[in-house]
Amino acid sequence: MSPKLHHRELTDIQKGEIIALSHYYKDTEIENELNIPQTTVESFLKWFREWSSAENYSQSGRPRKTSIISDQYLTRAALKETKLPL
């Protein structure tokens, strides 16, 4: 089982750039220009067009207690050293 990737929220500047560029460029061109994944650009523009809002809403769920790197280390250690207690 692979650990979930950590997704960062777009900054207000990035959102403004996406909105401004969306009038002139396709999503793939915006992705290349701003170095933001195309799915993120598409999702944000869909949200913006539907709700006319670029505001971030609070995320549900509990904050992480361990980092992704720590999770990977623990997984490797558990798979390598099968005799050690978890």
PyMOL Python script that loads the backbone (N, CA, C, O; Angstrom):
from pymol import cmd

cmd.read_pdbstr("""\
ATOM      1  N   MET A   1       0.848  -1.170   0.000  1.00  0.00           N
ATOM      2  CA  MET A   1       0.000   0.000   0.000  1.00  0.00           C
ATOM      3  C   MET A   1       0.898   1.237   0.000  1.00  0.00           C
ATOM      4  O   MET A   1       1.749   1.394   0.875  1.00  0.00           O
ATOM      5  N   SER A   2       0.704   2.102  -0.974  1.00  0.00           N
ATOM      6  CA  SER A   2       1.533   3.296  -1.066  1.00  0.00           C
ATOM      7  C   SER A   2       0.915   4.432  -0.253  1.00  0.00           C
ATOM      8  O   SER A   2      -0.309   4.535  -0.168  1.00  0.00           O
ATOM      9  N   PRO A   3       1.748   5.284   0.344  1.00  0.00           N
ATOM     10  CA  PRO A   3       1.222   6.395   1.132  1.00  0.00           C
ATOM     11  C   PRO A   3       0.580   7.432   0.217  1.00  0.00           C
ATOM     12  O   PRO A   3       0.969   7.579  -0.942  1.00  0.00           O
ATOM     13  N   LYS A   4      -0.402   8.144   0.750  1.00  0.00           N
ATOM     14  CA  LYS A   4      -1.058   9.197  -0.018  1.00  0.00           C
ATOM     15  C   LYS A   4      -0.099  10.358  -0.221  1.00  0.00           C
ATOM     16  O   LYS A   4       0.712  10.676   0.649  1.00  0.00           O
ATOM     17  N   LEU A   5      -0.206  10.982  -1.380  1.00  0.00           N
ATOM     18  CA  LEU A   5       0.609  12.159  -1.649  1.00  0.00           C
ATOM     19  C   LEU A   5       0.013  13.356  -0.926  1.00  0.00           C
ATOM     20  O   LEU A   5      -1.204  13.460  -0.773  1.00  0.00           O
ATOM     21  N   HIS A   6       0.860  14.235  -0.494  1.00  0.00           N
ATOM     22  CA  HIS A   6       0.396  15.437   0.181  1.00  0.00           C
ATOM     23  C   HIS A   6       0.116  16.516  -0.861  1.00  0.00           C
ATOM     24  O   HIS A   6       0.992  16.850  -1.659  1.00  0.00           O
ATOM     25  N   HIS A   7      -1.071  17.050  -0.858  1.00  0.00           N
ATOM     26  CA  HIS A   7      -1.446  18.076  -1.817  1.00  0.00           C
ATOM     27  C   HIS A   7      -1.449  19.442  -1.134  1.00  0.00           C
ATOM     28  O   HIS A   7      -1.998  19.608  -0.045  1.00  0.00           O
ATOM     29  N   ARG A   8      -0.840  20.392  -1.783  1.00  0.00           N
ATOM     30  CA  ARG A   8      -0.811  21.753  -1.247  1.00  0.00           C
ATOM     31  C   ARG A   8      -1.910  22.572  -1.893  1.00  0.00           C
ATOM     32  O   ARG A   8      -2.287  22.336  -3.042  1.00  0.00           O
ATOM     33  N   GLU A   9      -2.419  23.533  -1.146  1.00  0.00           N
ATOM     34  CA  GLU A   9      -3.434  24.427  -1.689  1.00  0.00           C
ATOM     35  C   GLU A   9      -2.769  25.452  -2.597  1.00  0.00           C
ATOM     36  O   GLU A   9      -1.610  25.818  -2.405  1.00  0.00           O
ATOM     37  N   LEU A  10      -3.520  25.901  -3.580  1.00  0.00           N
ATOM     38  CA  LEU A  10      -3.032  26.968  -4.445  1.00  0.00           C
ATOM     39  C   LEU A  10      -2.977  28.266  -3.648  1.00  0.00           C
ATOM     40  O   LEU A  10      -3.842  28.529  -2.813  1.00  0.00           O
ATOM     41  N   THR A  11      -1.963  29.067  -3.909  1.00  0.00           N
ATOM     42  CA  THR A  11      -1.891  30.379  -3.275  1.00  0.00           C
ATOM     43  C   THR A  11      -2.830  31.331  -4.001  1.00  0.00           C
ATOM     44  O   THR A  11      -3.287  31.039  -5.106  1.00  0.00           O
ATOM     45  N   ASP A  12      -3.113  32.457  -3.385  1.00  0.00           N
ATOM     46  CA  ASP A  12      -3.971  33.452  -4.022  1.00  0.00           C
ATOM     47  C   ASP A  12      -3.348  33.959  -5.324  1.00  0.00           C
ATOM     48  O   ASP A  12      -4.059  34.248  -6.286  1.00  0.00           O
ATOM     49  N   ILE A  13      -2.029  34.066  -5.348  1.00  0.00           N
ATOM     50  CA  ILE A  13      -1.334  34.518  -6.554  1.00  0.00           C
ATOM     51  C   ILE A  13      -1.502  33.495  -7.674  1.00  0.00           C
ATOM     52  O   ILE A  13      -1.786  33.863  -8.814  1.00  0.00           O
ATOM     53  N   GLN A  14      -1.327  32.206  -7.351  1.00  0.00           N
ATOM     54  CA  GLN A  14      -1.498  31.158  -8.353  1.00  0.00           C
ATOM     55  C   GLN A  14      -2.927  31.146  -8.892  1.00  0.00           C
ATOM     56  O   GLN A  14      -3.143  30.988 -10.094  1.00  0.00           O
ATOM     57  N   LYS A  15      -3.895  31.312  -8.001  1.00  0.00           N
ATOM     58  CA  LYS A  15      -5.287  31.336  -8.436  1.00  0.00           C
ATOM     59  C   LYS A  15      -5.540  32.497  -9.392  1.00  0.00           C
ATOM     60  O   LYS A  15      -6.203  32.336 -10.416  1.00  0.00           O
ATOM     61  N   GLY A  16      -5.006  33.664  -9.048  1.00  0.00           N
ATOM     62  CA  GLY A  16      -5.160  34.834  -9.916  1.00  0.00           C
ATOM     63  C   GLY A  16      -4.512  34.625 -11.268  1.00  0.00           C
ATOM     64  O   GLY A  16      -5.061  35.022 -12.296  1.00  0.00           O
ATOM     65  N   GLU A  17      -3.340  33.999 -11.268  1.00  0.00           N
ATOM     66  CA  GLU A  17      -2.651  33.725 -12.531  1.00  0.00           C
ATOM     67  C   GLU A  17      -3.453  32.749 -13.393  1.00  0.00           C
ATOM     68  O   GLU A  17      -3.572  32.937 -14.604  1.00  0.00           O
ATOM     69  N   ILE A  18      -3.998  31.715 -12.768  1.00  0.00           N
ATOM     70  CA  ILE A  18      -4.797  30.738 -13.513  1.00  0.00           C
ATOM     71  C   ILE A  18      -6.024  31.410 -14.121  1.00  0.00           C
ATOM     72  O   ILE A  18      -6.343  31.193 -15.290  1.00  0.00           O
ATOM     73  N   ILE A  19      -6.709  32.224 -13.323  1.00  0.00           N
ATOM     74  CA  ILE A  19      -7.907  32.908 -13.819  1.00  0.00           C
ATOM     75  C   ILE A  19      -7.553  33.842 -14.969  1.00  0.00           C
ATOM     76  O   ILE A  19      -8.249  33.869 -15.984  1.00  0.00           O
ATOM     77  N   ALA A  20      -6.473  34.610 -14.816  1.00  0.00           N
ATOM     78  CA  ALA A  20      -6.072  35.557 -15.858  1.00  0.00           C
ATOM     79  C   ALA A  20      -5.676  34.824 -17.141  1.00  0.00           C
ATOM     80  O   ALA A  20      -6.062  35.233 -18.236  1.00  0.00           O
ATOM     81  N   LEU A  21      -4.912  33.751 -17.008  1.00  0.00           N
ATOM     82  CA  LEU A  21      -4.450  33.016 -18.187  1.00  0.00           C
ATOM     83  C   LEU A  21      -5.561  32.205 -18.846  1.00  0.00           C
ATOM     84  O   LEU A  21      -5.478  31.900 -20.036  1.00  0.00           O
ATOM     85  N   SER A  22      -6.601  31.851 -18.088  1.00  0.00           N
ATOM     86  CA  SER A  22      -7.670  31.021 -18.647  1.00  0.00           C
ATOM     87  C   SER A  22      -8.439  31.734 -19.751  1.00  0.00           C
ATOM     88  O   SER A  22      -9.098  31.084 -20.563  1.00  0.00           O
ATOM     89  N   HIS A  23      -8.365  33.055 -19.790  1.00  0.00           N
ATOM     90  CA  HIS A  23      -9.046  33.818 -20.842  1.00  0.00           C
ATOM     91  C   HIS A  23      -8.321  33.701 -22.175  1.00  0.00           C
ATOM     92  O   HIS A  23      -8.925  33.917 -23.226  1.00  0.00           O
ATOM     93  N   TYR A  24      -7.042  33.362 -22.149  1.00  0.00           N
ATOM     94  CA  TYR A  24      -6.225  33.370 -23.362  1.00  0.00           C
ATOM     95  C   TYR A  24      -5.631  32.011 -23.726  1.00  0.00           C
ATOM     96  O   TYR A  24      -5.312  31.770 -24.890  1.00  0.00           O
ATOM     97  N   TYR A  25      -5.477  31.117 -22.740  1.00  0.00           N
ATOM     98  CA  TYR A  25      -4.772  29.855 -22.965  1.00  0.00           C
ATOM     99  C   TYR A  25      -5.631  28.663 -22.585  1.00  0.00           C
ATOM    100  O   TYR A  25      -6.590  28.789 -21.824  1.00  0.00           O
ATOM    101  N   LYS A  26      -5.273  27.494 -23.128  1.00  0.00           N
ATOM    102  CA  LYS A  26      -5.902  26.229 -22.753  1.00  0.00           C
ATOM    103  C   LYS A  26      -5.278  25.748 -21.443  1.00  0.00           C
ATOM    104  O   LYS A  26      -4.223  26.229 -21.030  1.00  0.00           O
ATOM    105  N   ASP A  27      -5.953  24.788 -20.797  1.00  0.00           N
ATOM    106  CA  ASP A  27      -5.475  24.264 -19.510  1.00  0.00           C
ATOM    107  C   ASP A  27      -4.057  23.709 -19.610  1.00  0.00           C
ATOM    108  O   ASP A  27      -3.246  23.906 -18.705  1.00  0.00           O
ATOM    109  N   THR A  28      -3.755  23.014 -20.711  1.00  0.00           N
ATOM    110  CA  THR A  28      -2.420  22.430 -20.862  1.00  0.00           C
ATOM    111  C   THR A  28      -1.348  23.509 -20.984  1.00  0.00           C
ATOM    112  O   THR A  28      -0.228  23.336 -20.503  1.00  0.00           O
ATOM    113  N   GLU A  29      -1.691  24.612 -21.623  1.00  0.00           N
ATOM    114  CA  GLU A  29      -0.730  25.716 -21.748  1.00  0.00           C
ATOM    115  C   GLU A  29      -0.519  26.406 -20.403  1.00  0.00           C
ATOM    116  O   GLU A  29       0.593  26.827 -20.085  1.00  0.00           O
ATOM    117  N   ILE A  30      -1.585  26.520 -19.615  1.00  0.00           N
ATOM    118  CA  ILE A  30      -1.475  27.105 -18.271  1.00  0.00           C
ATOM    119  C   ILE A  30      -0.604  26.203 -17.400  1.00  0.00           C
ATOM    120  O   ILE A  30       0.228  26.680 -16.629  1.00  0.00           O
ATOM    121  N   GLU A  31      -0.807  24.903 -17.533  1.00  0.00           N
ATOM    122  CA  GLU A  31       0.000  23.940 -16.774  1.00  0.00           C
ATOM    123  C   GLU A  31       1.480  24.142 -17.061  1.00  0.00           C
ATOM    124  O   GLU A  31       2.294  24.204 -16.140  1.00  0.00           O
ATOM    125  N   ASN A  32       1.823  24.244 -18.321  1.00  0.00           N
ATOM    126  CA  ASN A  32       3.223  24.413 -18.703  1.00  0.00           C
ATOM    127  C   ASN A  32       3.779  25.765 -18.252  1.00  0.00           C
ATOM    128  O   ASN A  32       4.930  25.855 -17.826  1.00  0.00           O
ATOM    129  N   GLU A  33       2.976  26.795 -18.345  1.00  0.00           N
ATOM    130  CA  GLU A  33       3.415  28.145 -17.992  1.00  0.00           C
ATOM    131  C   GLU A  33       3.674  28.288 -16.489  1.00  0.00           C
ATOM    132  O   GLU A  33       4.669  28.886 -16.079  1.00  0.00           O
ATOM    133  N   LEU A  34       2.768  27.734 -15.671  1.00  0.00           N
ATOM    134  CA  LEU A  34       2.844  27.925 -14.218  1.00  0.00           C
ATOM    135  C   LEU A  34       3.442  26.732 -13.470  1.00  0.00           C
ATOM    136  O   LEU A  34       3.662  26.802 -12.261  1.00  0.00           O
ATOM    137  N   ASN A  35       3.705  25.633 -14.194  1.00  0.00           N
ATOM    138  CA  ASN A  35       4.237  24.422 -13.585  1.00  0.00           C
ATOM    139  C   ASN A  35       3.315  23.902 -12.478  1.00  0.00           C
ATOM    140  O   ASN A  35       3.764  23.554 -11.386  1.00  0.00           O
ATOM    141  N   ILE A  36       2.020  23.858 -12.787  1.00  0.00           N
ATOM    142  CA  ILE A  36       0.987  23.328 -11.897  1.00  0.00           C
ATOM    143  C   ILE A  36       0.321  22.186 -12.655  1.00  0.00           C
ATOM    144  O   ILE A  36       0.031  22.344 -13.841  1.00  0.00           O
ATOM    145  N   PRO A  37       0.064  21.032 -12.014  1.00  0.00           N
ATOM    146  CA  PRO A  37      -0.551  19.910 -12.723  1.00  0.00           C
ATOM    147  C   PRO A  37      -1.859  20.305 -13.427  1.00  0.00           C
ATOM    148  O   PRO A  37      -2.640  21.108 -12.916  1.00  0.00           O
ATOM    149  N   GLN A  38      -2.073  19.718 -14.611  1.00  0.00           N
ATOM    150  CA  GLN A  38      -3.243  20.049 -15.411  1.00  0.00           C
ATOM    151  C   GLN A  38      -4.538  19.723 -14.662  1.00  0.00           C
ATOM    152  O   GLN A  38      -5.516  20.463 -14.771  1.00  0.00           O
ATOM    153  N   THR A  39      -4.551  18.629 -13.909  1.00  0.00           N
ATOM    154  CA  THR A  39      -5.757  18.270 -13.169  1.00  0.00           C
ATOM    155  C   THR A  39      -6.095  19.324 -12.116  1.00  0.00           C
ATOM    156  O   THR A  39      -7.266  19.589 -11.847  1.00  0.00           O
ATOM    157  N   THR A  40      -5.068  19.919 -11.526  1.00  0.00           N
ATOM    158  CA  THR A  40      -5.289  20.981 -10.551  1.00  0.00           C
ATOM    159  C   THR A  40      -5.885  22.203 -11.233  1.00  0.00           C
ATOM    160  O   THR A  40      -6.825  22.815 -10.726  1.00  0.00           O
ATOM    161  N   VAL A  41      -5.327  22.551 -12.386  1.00  0.00           N
ATOM    162  CA  VAL A  41      -5.832  23.700 -13.143  1.00  0.00           C
ATOM    163  C   VAL A  41      -7.288  23.455 -13.540  1.00  0.00           C
ATOM    164  O   VAL A  41      -8.139  24.326 -13.360  1.00  0.00           O
ATOM    165  N   GLU A  42      -7.573  22.269 -14.078  1.00  0.00           N
ATOM    166  CA  GLU A  42      -8.935  21.938 -14.500  1.00  0.00           C
ATOM    167  C   GLU A  42      -9.909  21.983 -13.331  1.00  0.00           C
ATOM    168  O   GLU A  42     -10.995  22.551 -13.440  1.00  0.00           O
ATOM    169  N   SER A  43      -9.513  21.377 -12.205  1.00  0.00           N
ATOM    170  CA  SER A  43     -10.390  21.341 -11.031  1.00  0.00           C
ATOM    171  C   SER A  43     -10.666  22.741 -10.500  1.00  0.00           C
ATOM    172  O   SER A  43     -11.801  23.081 -10.165  1.00  0.00           O
ATOM    173  N   PHE A  44      -9.606  23.548 -10.429  1.00  0.00           N
ATOM    174  CA  PHE A  44      -9.782  24.901  -9.920  1.00  0.00           C
ATOM    175  C   PHE A  44     -10.694  25.716 -10.825  1.00  0.00           C
ATOM    176  O   PHE A  44     -11.589  26.407 -10.338  1.00  0.00           O
ATOM    177  N   LEU A  45     -10.477  25.644 -12.141  1.00  0.00           N
ATOM    178  CA  LEU A  45     -11.308  26.427 -13.071  1.00  0.00           C
ATOM    179  C   LEU A  45     -12.760  25.960 -13.047  1.00  0.00           C
ATOM    180  O   LEU A  45     -13.679  26.772 -13.154  1.00  0.00           O
ATOM    181  N   LYS A  46     -12.966  24.648 -12.907  1.00  0.00           N
ATOM    182  CA  LYS A  46     -14.337  24.132 -12.808  1.00  0.00           C
ATOM    183  C   LYS A  46     -15.012  24.706 -11.565  1.00  0.00           C
ATOM    184  O   LYS A  46     -16.147  25.177 -11.621  1.00  0.00           O
ATOM    185  N   TRP A  47     -14.295  24.659 -10.441  1.00  0.00           N
ATOM    186  CA  TRP A  47     -14.819  25.204  -9.189  1.00  0.00           C
ATOM    187  C   TRP A  47     -15.099  26.705  -9.338  1.00  0.00           C
ATOM    188  O   TRP A  47     -16.154  27.185  -8.925  1.00  0.00           O
ATOM    189  N   PHE A  48     -14.177  27.422  -9.912  1.00  0.00           N
ATOM    190  CA  PHE A  48     -14.316  28.871 -10.045  1.00  0.00           C
ATOM    191  C   PHE A  48     -15.500  29.233 -10.930  1.00  0.00           C
ATOM    192  O   PHE A  48     -16.261  30.143 -10.605  1.00  0.00           O
ATOM    193  N   ARG A  49     -15.663  28.530 -12.045  1.00  0.00           N
ATOM    194  CA  ARG A  49     -16.775  28.823 -12.959  1.00  0.00           C
ATOM    195  C   ARG A  49     -18.120  28.467 -12.346  1.00  0.00           C
ATOM    196  O   ARG A  49     -19.115  29.151 -12.581  1.00  0.00           O
ATOM    197  N   GLU A  50     -18.149  27.402 -11.565  1.00  0.00           N
ATOM    198  CA  GLU A  50     -19.402  26.959 -10.962  1.00  0.00           C
ATOM    199  C   GLU A  50     -19.830  27.855  -9.811  1.00  0.00           C
ATOM    200  O   GLU A  50     -21.005  28.201  -9.691  1.00  0.00           O
ATOM    201  N   TRP A  51     -18.877  28.230  -8.966  1.00  0.00           N
ATOM    202  CA  TRP A  51     -19.207  28.956  -7.744  1.00  0.00           C
ATOM    203  C   TRP A  51     -18.813  30.429  -7.778  1.00  0.00           C
ATOM    204  O   TRP A  51     -19.171  31.177  -6.868  1.00  0.00           O
ATOM    205  N   SER A  52     -18.090  30.859  -8.798  1.00  0.00           N
ATOM    206  CA  SER A  52     -17.610  32.247  -8.894  1.00  0.00           C
ATOM    207  C   SER A  52     -16.845  32.661  -7.638  1.00  0.00           C
ATOM    208  O   SER A  52     -16.960  33.791  -7.164  1.00  0.00           O
ATOM    209  N   SER A  53     -16.068  31.723  -7.116  1.00  0.00           N
ATOM    210  CA  SER A  53     -15.300  31.980  -5.903  1.00  0.00           C
ATOM    211  C   SER A  53     -13.955  31.273  -6.014  1.00  0.00           C
ATOM    212  O   SER A  53     -13.873  30.145  -6.501  1.00  0.00           O
ATOM    213  N   ALA A  54     -12.909  31.942  -5.560  1.00  0.00           N
ATOM    214  CA  ALA A  54     -11.579  31.342  -5.556  1.00  0.00           C
ATOM    215  C   ALA A  54     -11.113  31.086  -4.127  1.00  0.00           C
ATOM    216  O   ALA A  54      -9.925  30.866  -3.890  1.00  0.00           O
ATOM    217  N   GLU A  55     -12.037  31.113  -3.184  1.00  0.00           N
ATOM    218  CA  GLU A  55     -11.705  30.982  -1.769  1.00  0.00           C
ATOM    219  C   GLU A  55     -11.445  29.537  -1.390  1.00  0.00           C
ATOM    220  O   GLU A  55     -12.135  28.636  -1.867  1.00  0.00           O
ATOM    221  N   ASN A  56     -10.453  29.302  -0.534  1.00  0.00           N
ATOM    222  CA  ASN A  56     -10.190  27.970   0.003  1.00  0.00           C
ATOM    223  C   ASN A  56     -11.099  27.746   1.198  1.00  0.00           C
ATOM    224  O   ASN A  56     -11.183  28.584   2.096  1.00  0.00           O
ATOM    225  N   TYR A  57     -11.769  26.622   1.200  1.00  0.00           N
ATOM    226  CA  TYR A  57     -12.598  26.273   2.333  1.00  0.00           C
ATOM    227  C   TYR A  57     -11.837  25.302   3.216  1.00  0.00           C
ATOM    228  O   TYR A  57     -10.927  24.618   2.748  1.00  0.00           O
ATOM    229  N   SER A  58     -12.196  25.237   4.477  1.00  0.00           N
ATOM    230  CA  SER A  58     -11.469  24.358   5.395  1.00  0.00           C
ATOM    231  C   SER A  58     -11.599  22.911   4.937  1.00  0.00           C
ATOM    232  O   SER A  58     -12.633  22.490   4.419  1.00  0.00           O
ATOM    233  N   GLN A  59     -10.526  22.170   5.140  1.00  0.00           N
ATOM    234  CA  GLN A  59     -10.479  20.778   4.727  1.00  0.00           C
ATOM    235  C   GLN A  59     -10.931  19.894   5.882  1.00  0.00           C
ATOM    236  O   GLN A  59     -10.587  20.135   7.039  1.00  0.00           O
ATOM    237  N   SER A  60     -11.700  18.878   5.553  1.00  0.00           N
ATOM    238  CA  SER A  60     -12.103  17.945   6.593  1.00  0.00           C
ATOM    239  C   SER A  60     -10.989  16.927   6.801  1.00  0.00           C
ATOM    240  O   SER A  60     -10.127  16.743   5.942  1.00  0.00           O
ATOM    241  N   GLY A  61     -11.021  16.292   7.919  1.00  0.00           N
ATOM    242  CA  GLY A  61     -10.028  15.262   8.192  1.00  0.00           C
ATOM    243  C   GLY A  61      -8.999  15.709   9.206  1.00  0.00           C
ATOM    244  O   GLY A  61      -8.786  16.897   9.447  1.00  0.00           O
ATOM    245  N   ARG A  62      -8.385  14.722   9.776  1.00  0.00           N
ATOM    246  CA  ARG A  62      -7.396  14.966  10.814  1.00  0.00           C
ATOM    247  C   ARG A  62      -6.036  15.279  10.190  1.00  0.00           C
ATOM    248  O   ARG A  62      -5.672  14.671   9.184  1.00  0.00           O
ATOM    249  N   PRO A  63      -5.287  16.205  10.761  1.00  0.00           N
ATOM    250  CA  PRO A  63      -3.938  16.495  10.254  1.00  0.00           C
ATOM    251  C   PRO A  63      -3.009  15.303  10.459  1.00  0.00           C
ATOM    252  O   PRO A  63      -3.191  14.513  11.386  1.00  0.00           O
ATOM    253  N   ARG A  64      -2.029  15.184   9.598  1.00  0.00           N
ATOM    254  CA  ARG A  64      -1.064  14.092   9.687  1.00  0.00           C
ATOM    255  C   ARG A  64      -0.221  14.206  10.956  1.00  0.00           C
ATOM    256  O   ARG A  64       0.128  15.307  11.380  1.00  0.00           O
ATOM    257  N   LYS A  65       0.100  13.066  11.554  1.00  0.00           N
ATOM    258  CA  LYS A  65       1.003  13.030  12.699  1.00  0.00           C
ATOM    259  C   LYS A  65       2.419  12.679  12.272  1.00  0.00           C
ATOM    260  O   LYS A  65       3.384  13.059  12.935  1.00  0.00           O
ATOM    261  N   THR A  66       2.545  11.953  11.163  1.00  0.00           N
ATOM    262  CA  THR A  66       3.859  11.593  10.647  1.00  0.00           C
ATOM    263  C   THR A  66       3.994  12.133   9.227  1.00  0.00           C
ATOM    264  O   THR A  66       3.001  12.380   8.542  1.00  0.00           O
ATOM    265  N   SER A  67       5.232  12.308   8.805  1.00  0.00           N
ATOM    266  CA  SER A  67       5.462  12.785   7.442  1.00  0.00           C
ATOM    267  C   SER A  67       5.419  11.610   6.472  1.00  0.00           C
ATOM    268  O   SER A  67       5.471  10.453   6.892  1.00  0.00           O
ATOM    269  N   ILE A  68       5.324  11.898   5.198  1.00  0.00           N
ATOM    270  CA  ILE A  68       5.329  10.861   4.172  1.00  0.00           C
ATOM    271  C   ILE A  68       6.653  10.107   4.204  1.00  0.00           C
ATOM    272  O   ILE A  68       6.683   8.886   4.044  1.00  0.00           O
ATOM    273  N   ILE A  69       7.748  10.838   4.412  1.00  0.00           N
ATOM    274  CA  ILE A  69       9.074  10.206   4.487  1.00  0.00           C
ATOM    275  C   ILE A  69       9.125   9.218   5.658  1.00  0.00           C
ATOM    276  O   ILE A  69       9.650   8.114   5.519  1.00  0.00           O
ATOM    277  N   SER A  70       8.582   9.618   6.800  1.00  0.00           N
ATOM    278  CA  SER A  70       8.561   8.726   7.967  1.00  0.00           C
ATOM    279  C   SER A  70       7.743   7.478   7.682  1.00  0.00           C
ATOM    280  O   SER A  70       8.139   6.376   8.061  1.00  0.00           O
ATOM    281  N   ASP A  71       6.606   7.640   7.019  1.00  0.00           N
ATOM    282  CA  ASP A  71       5.767   6.497   6.670  1.00  0.00           C
ATOM    283  C   ASP A  71       6.518   5.534   5.754  1.00  0.00           C
ATOM    284  O   ASP A  71       6.439   4.318   5.928  1.00  0.00           O
ATOM    285  N   GLN A  72       7.241   6.076   4.783  1.00  0.00           N
ATOM    286  CA  GLN A  72       8.006   5.233   3.863  1.00  0.00           C
ATOM    287  C   GLN A  72       9.108   4.476   4.616  1.00  0.00           C
ATOM    288  O   GLN A  72       9.329   3.288   4.377  1.00  0.00           O
ATOM    289  N   TYR A  73       9.788   5.167   5.515  1.00  0.00           N
ATOM    290  CA  TYR A  73      10.844   4.535   6.302  1.00  0.00           C
ATOM    291  C   TYR A  73      10.272   3.407   7.155  1.00  0.00           C
ATOM    292  O   TYR A  73      10.832   2.312   7.188  1.00  0.00           O
ATOM    293  N   LEU A  74       9.175   3.663   7.837  1.00  0.00           N
ATOM    294  CA  LEU A  74       8.563   2.648   8.690  1.00  0.00           C
ATOM    295  C   LEU A  74       8.096   1.441   7.877  1.00  0.00           C
ATOM    296  O   LEU A  74       8.244   0.301   8.318  1.00  0.00           O
ATOM    297  N   THR A  75       7.542   1.683   6.707  1.00  0.00           N
ATOM    298  CA  THR A  75       7.082   0.595   5.842  1.00  0.00           C
ATOM    299  C   THR A  75       8.253  -0.270   5.407  1.00  0.00           C
ATOM    300  O   THR A  75       8.192  -1.497   5.478  1.00  0.00           O
ATOM    301  N   ARG A  76       9.339   0.391   4.947  1.00  0.00           N
ATOM    302  CA  ARG A  76      10.529  -0.356   4.523  1.00  0.00           C
ATOM    303  C   ARG A  76      11.124  -1.158   5.683  1.00  0.00           C
ATOM    304  O   ARG A  76      11.506  -2.316   5.517  1.00  0.00           O
ATOM    305  N   ALA A  77      11.195  -0.531   6.852  1.00  0.00           N
ATOM    306  CA  ALA A  77      11.766  -1.209   8.015  1.00  0.00           C
ATOM    307  C   ALA A  77      10.914  -2.412   8.406  1.00  0.00           C
ATOM    308  O   ALA A  77      11.459  -3.463   8.744  1.00  0.00           O
ATOM    309  N   ALA A  78       9.601  -2.282   8.368  1.00  0.00           N
ATOM    310  CA  ALA A  78       8.704  -3.379   8.737  1.00  0.00           C
ATOM    311  C   ALA A  78       8.798  -4.525   7.744  1.00  0.00           C
ATOM    312  O   ALA A  78       8.747  -5.690   8.138  1.00  0.00           O
ATOM    313  N   LEU A  79       8.935  -4.213   6.471  1.00  0.00           N
ATOM    314  CA  LEU A  79       9.047  -5.255   5.447  1.00  0.00           C
ATOM    315  C   LEU A  79      10.408  -5.941   5.470  1.00  0.00           C
ATOM    316  O   LEU A  79      10.512  -7.130   5.168  1.00  0.00           O
ATOM    317  N   LYS A  80      11.452  -5.195   5.829  1.00  0.00           N
ATOM    318  CA  LYS A  80      12.805  -5.731   5.843  1.00  0.00           C
ATOM    319  C   LYS A  80      13.051  -6.578   7.088  1.00  0.00           C
ATOM    320  O   LYS A  80      13.587  -7.683   6.993  1.00  0.00           O
ATOM    321  N   GLU A  81      12.671  -6.076   8.226  1.00  0.00           N
ATOM    322  CA  GLU A  81      12.924  -6.732   9.512  1.00  0.00           C
ATOM    323  C   GLU A  81      11.613  -7.338  10.032  1.00  0.00           C
ATOM    324  O   GLU A  81      10.949  -6.754  10.888  1.00  0.00           O
ATOM    325  N   THR A  82      11.257  -8.491   9.516  1.00  0.00           N
ATOM    326  CA  THR A  82       9.971  -9.100   9.864  1.00  0.00           C
ATOM    327  C   THR A  82       9.915  -9.643  11.287  1.00  0.00           C
ATOM    328  O   THR A  82       8.825  -9.878  11.807  1.00  0.00           O
ATOM    329  N   LYS A  83      11.068  -9.847  11.929  1.00  0.00           N
ATOM    330  CA  LYS A  83      11.091 -10.396  13.291  1.00  0.00           C
ATOM    331  C   LYS A  83      10.929  -9.320  14.358  1.00  0.00           C
ATOM    332  O   LYS A  83      10.639  -9.641  15.510  1.00  0.00           O
ATOM    333  N   LEU A  84      11.110  -8.046  13.999  1.00  0.00           N
ATOM    334  CA  LEU A  84      10.970  -6.962  14.975  1.00  0.00           C
ATOM    335  C   LEU A  84       9.495  -6.669  15.238  1.00  0.00           C
ATOM    336  O   LEU A  84       8.686  -6.686  14.310  1.00  0.00           O
ATOM    337  N   PRO A  85       9.140  -6.400  16.491  1.00  0.00           N
ATOM    338  CA  PRO A  85       7.739  -6.032  16.773  1.00  0.00           C
ATOM    339  C   PRO A  85       7.443  -4.635  16.211  1.00  0.00           C
ATOM    340  O   PRO A  85       8.313  -3.765  16.166  1.00  0.00           O
ATOM    341  N   LEU A  86       6.218  -4.456  15.793  1.00  0.00           N
ATOM    342  CA  LEU A  86       5.841  -3.157  15.251  1.00  0.00           C
ATOM    343  C   LEU A  86       5.874  -2.102  16.321  1.00  0.00           C
ATOM    344  O   LEU A  86       5.584  -0.937  16.048  1.00  0.00           O
TER     345      LEU A  86
END
""", "prot")
cmd.dss("prot")
cmd.show_as("cartoon", "prot")
cmd.util.cbc("prot")
cmd.orient("prot")
